Every structure is written in C-alpha cells, then in structure tokens.
Amino acid sequence: MTEIGVTFGLLVTGVGEGKFLPKLFQSLRDVGPFRFEIIRKIEQLRPRSSPLPQRLAMPSGNIPLPTRDEELGLWVRGYLQTAPNRMVMVIDDLEFDWKEKAAETFSRYRLAINTIIKDPKMQRRASVHFLVMMLEAYFFADSKAVNEALGAEVLVSDYTDDVESIRHPKGELKQKFHGYDEVRDGDEIIGRLNVEHVLSNTQTCASLRTLFAWCVGAILDFYPEFQGQFPDYKLEDGIQFSVTNGQLTALKCN
C-alpha cells in the first residue's frame, strides 16, 4: 500500500547540498505530508565538447560499464520505481562559467533520464533544476537568516538586485565572514532561510521559483485539495527560468 504523501528524492552535485538541502523545502513540508530526502551526491554533467568516449567492458564479460549519464538515469528510475508517489529532482549549481550553456547542460541531464526511462508518465516525475549561481546566492536575499545563523551583522541588508546574478556568492560570503564553512555555516543558514521572503520580488530568482513551482505542481497532481495552502512564492506573477520551466507543462500531461 502506498504511504500517504509525496516524497521527493534529491540528486545533488554539491557537498553542502548533500548534507542539508532538504531543509530548503521546510516551508513545503509544513503544508502537508511531503518529504524531501537526499538520494545521493552525483558528479556534474556538462555539455560535451567531444564525441562519446569508447565504453569499457565489465572485467567478467562483454557487458559495457555504464557511463555517468546512464548511472544517473538508472538512479532516477530505480528511485521512482519503488513507489508511485515518489518524485525526483536533479539539482545542480549553474556557475558563472556555464551560465551561457544552461540549455545544453539541462538537455544533457534530461537526455540521461529520458534515455533510461521510456515511459512518459514516469519521465514527468523527474525534473532538473539549477541553483544560480550556487546555493549561497539565495542567502543574500535573506540577510536576517544569515546574521542570525552566523551571530554577526554579516549582511547589512538584503541584496537589492537579483541574487541569481551574483557571480560567485560563496566567495563574496567568505570575504564578508572570514572562516565561513559551506557545510557547517550553510547548514545553519539554510535552516533559517525564509524562501517566501527570498521569492517575494517577482522579478528575481527565476530558477529557484521554477524549482518550487515544480514541487507545488507535483504535489497538486497528487493532492489537488492543497490548492491555495502553499506559501506565497509568487508563482502566478513571478518570473520563471525559461530553460527549466517546460517541465511544469509536462507535469500536467497525463
């Protein structure tokens, strides 16, 4: 029997995210029986600049070893197959050096998933999202959370522009708070981060808003009675990330 609720499995590329990223979704967990858990930390995939490498065979025979792309698809499929109310999110940092290759990076992740998962209904239960340009960017949109977590006035006020435009937010945070540790301090900050506040400006945080819009859409697909009970993430009038928001449409395709 399927347990009540929706469980989101996270495949992440960052060390800190692998420790505490489920805390980012506390405001969703407060709404109902919705869980977020780490499946595993994975290596980043980036657009290929050369042909596919020749595949090696298993030592005991001729079965090819899986590539990183195939491994990703197999992990996603394996997780989704265990229960019909499970969803998967692949969450990667989109650093400055790769921002112009966001669409190509997204396509490689999606191809890895869709090549292994043939069923369109199962494909739509998996999604790919980006933290732009990394998780620490969103800390700059909630100075209260940062200052409370670090015990000092590290950020005088919230960043006035789009935090997803900060070139290297982790580096900037380390300059403002010497000794900043991305795991220890990141854990403290993410536990206090007010996502509704971070997304309060409709013209900022397109990628993060798209991620939360996908989560809300996935939940409503199972439990439409929760409509109107979510925090105000500005999903109706806020900007979305054009690279990843097509997955919101896919959710509605039965």
C-alpha positions as a printed Julia matrix, in Angstrom:
254×3 Matrix{Float64}:
  0.0     0.0     0.0
  1.36    3.42   -0.93
  2.07    5.66    2.04
  0.2     8.94    2.28
  2.02   11.97    0.91
  4.62   12.75   -1.72
  8.34   12.04   -1.36
 10.92   14.0    -3.34
 14.31   12.37   -3.83
 17.17   14.79   -4.47
 20.24   14.1    -6.58
 22.68   16.92   -5.82
 26.11   17.95   -7.05
 27.36   19.94   -4.05
 28.88   18.7    -0.81
 26.85   21.07    1.35
 23.66   20.33   -0.55
 24.24   16.63    0.08
 24.19   17.35    3.81
 21.32   19.77    4.27
 19.44   20.73    1.09
 16.14   19.12    2.24
 15.91   21.98    4.77
 15.38   24.37    1.85
 11.93   22.85    1.45
 10.78   23.17    5.06
  8.0    25.59    4.08
  6.54   22.9     1.81
  6.91   20.22    4.46
  4.94   22.44    6.84
  1.94   22.34    4.48
  1.33   18.59    4.48
  2.78   15.07    4.33
  5.57   15.93    1.91
  9.11   14.63    2.39
 12.42   15.62    0.86
 15.43   13.33    1.07
 18.87   13.02   -0.47
 19.28   10.07   -2.84
 22.98   10.7    -3.39
 25.58   13.22   -4.41
 26.46   12.96   -8.11
 29.11   14.37  -10.4
 28.13   17.35  -12.51
 27.25   16.78  -16.15
 28.25   19.44  -18.65
 27.74   19.82  -22.41
 30.06   17.53  -24.34
 32.86   19.12  -26.31
 34.0    15.82  -27.87
 32.41   12.58  -29.1
 31.21    9.99  -26.62
 34.16    8.03  -25.18
 34.57    4.36  -26.01
 32.82    2.33  -23.34
 34.78   -0.15  -21.25
 33.51   -3.65  -20.55
 32.96   -5.37  -17.24
 36.01   -7.49  -16.24
 33.95  -10.67  -16.34
 32.41  -10.24  -19.74
 31.31   -8.03  -22.59
 28.65   -6.03  -20.77
 29.63   -2.34  -21.06
 30.19   -0.33  -17.93
 27.55    2.37  -17.53
 28.54    5.95  -18.27
 27.86    8.72  -15.74
 24.81    9.67  -17.8
 23.44    6.14  -17.7
 24.15    5.86  -13.98
 22.12    8.99  -13.4
 19.21    7.63  -15.39
 19.38    4.31  -13.55
 19.38    6.01  -10.13
 16.36    8.09  -11.11
 14.47    5.11  -12.48
 15.31    2.93   -9.5
 14.01    5.54   -7.08
 10.8     6.2    -9.0
 10.01    2.51   -9.4
  9.77    1.94   -5.65
  6.51    3.9    -5.24
  4.09    5.8    -7.48
  4.12    8.85   -5.18
  7.87    9.41   -5.48
  9.37   12.29   -7.46
 12.99   13.07   -8.31
 14.81   16.38   -8.64
 18.33   16.65  -10.02
 19.71   19.89   -8.57
 22.95   21.35   -9.89
 24.84   24.62   -9.4
 24.94   26.76  -12.52
 28.22   28.58  -12.05
 29.14   31.74  -13.95
 31.41   29.94  -16.42
 28.49   27.79  -17.57
 25.6    30.26  -17.48
 25.59   30.62  -21.27
 25.42   26.83  -21.58
 22.43   26.36  -19.28
 20.18   24.95  -22.01
 22.81   22.49  -23.21
 23.55   21.39  -19.65
 19.85   20.9   -18.95
 19.47   18.91  -22.16
 22.25   16.51  -21.19
 20.64   15.81  -17.82
 17.21   15.32  -19.38
 18.6    13.07  -22.09
 20.29   10.93  -19.45
 16.96   10.49  -17.66
 14.75   10.04  -20.7
 17.1     7.56  -22.38
 16.77    5.17  -19.44
 13.13    5.94  -18.6
 10.95    5.29  -21.64
  7.54    5.78  -20.0
  6.45    9.44  -20.44
  4.39    9.26  -17.23
  7.48    8.28  -15.28
  9.65   10.81  -17.12
  7.48   13.67  -15.91
  8.02   12.58  -12.31
 11.69   13.57  -12.66
 12.99   17.09  -13.13
 16.25   19.02  -13.43
 16.85   22.37  -11.75
 19.67   24.81  -11.1
 20.84   26.85   -8.12
 22.06   30.04   -9.8
 24.88   30.62   -9.48
 25.08   28.44   -6.38
 23.08   27.87   -3.21
 24.78   30.72   -1.34
 23.23   33.22   -3.76
 19.88   32.91   -2.01
 21.44   33.69    1.36
 21.98   37.25    0.11
 18.21   37.66   -0.27
 17.62   36.96    3.43
 20.14   38.92    5.49
 18.19   38.18    8.68
 18.75   34.45    8.29
 22.47   34.92    7.61
 23.08   37.26   10.53
 21.16   35.1    12.98
 22.99   31.95   11.87
 26.47   33.47   11.95
 25.93   35.61   15.02
 27.19   38.77   13.37
 25.98   41.52   11.08
 27.5    39.93    8.0
 24.92   41.34    5.59
 23.68   44.85    6.36
 20.57   44.35    4.26
 19.09   42.13    1.58
 20.7    42.27   -1.86
 18.75   44.82   -3.89
 19.17   43.18   -7.31
 18.64   39.63   -8.48
 20.81   37.34   -6.35
 20.95   34.89   -9.25
 23.19   37.44  -10.98
 25.89   37.33   -8.28
 28.97   35.93   -9.99
 30.46   33.99   -7.05
 28.2    34.25   -3.98
 30.2    31.76   -1.91
 33.35   33.79   -2.44
 31.58   37.01   -1.53
 30.21   35.44    1.64
 33.69   34.26    2.63
 35.02   37.78    2.15
 32.32   39.16    4.44
 32.65   36.41    7.06
 36.16   35.02    7.43
 36.16   31.36    8.31
 32.83   30.7     6.59
 32.35   26.95    6.19
 29.94   25.93    3.46
 28.76   22.82    5.32
 28.67   23.96    8.94
 27.54   27.54    8.34
 25.46   26.69    5.29
 23.5    24.23    7.4
 22.8    26.92    9.99
 21.68   29.45    7.39
 19.51   27.14    5.29
 17.6    26.13    8.41
 16.59   29.75    8.91
 16.14   30.79    5.27
 12.7    32.2     4.53
 12.03   31.06    0.96
  8.8    33.04    0.74
 10.82   36.16    1.52
 13.55   35.2    -0.96
 10.93   34.87   -3.7
  8.95   37.96   -2.68
 10.34   40.04   -5.57
  8.55   38.8    -8.69
 11.44   39.92  -10.94
 14.17   37.88   -9.24
 15.14   34.26   -8.58
 13.63   32.78  -11.74
 15.36   29.42  -11.37
 14.56   28.94   -7.68
 10.94   29.94   -8.29
 10.67   27.42  -11.13
 12.02   24.72   -8.82
  9.38   25.49   -6.19
  6.67   25.78   -8.85
  7.53   22.25   -9.98
  7.3    20.95   -6.42
  3.93   22.6    -5.9
  2.67   21.29   -9.23
  3.82   17.78   -8.39
  2.06   17.88   -5.03
 -1.17   19.2    -6.52
 -1.06   16.42   -9.09
 -1.5    14.0    -6.19
 -3.43   16.23   -3.78
 -5.41   18.99   -5.54
 -7.13   19.76   -2.23
 -3.94   21.55   -1.13
 -4.51   24.26   -3.73
 -4.2    27.67   -2.08
 -2.45   26.34    1.04
  1.15   26.98   -0.02
  3.28   29.99    0.96
  3.2    32.9    -1.46
  6.17   32.08   -3.67
  4.84   34.48   -6.34
  4.24   31.55   -8.67
  1.47   33.24  -10.65
  3.15   36.55  -11.41
  6.85   35.9   -10.77
  9.43   35.25  -13.46
 10.47   31.68  -14.27
 13.6    30.18  -15.78
 12.96   29.51  -19.45
 15.46   26.64  -19.5
 13.62   24.53  -16.91
 10.02   25.75  -16.81
  8.92   23.46  -19.65
  8.88   20.73  -17.03
  5.9    22.46  -15.39
  3.88   21.9   -18.54
  4.98   18.27  -18.66
  3.57   17.73  -15.17
  0.08   18.47  -16.49
  0.32   15.88  -19.27
 -1.36   12.65  -18.18
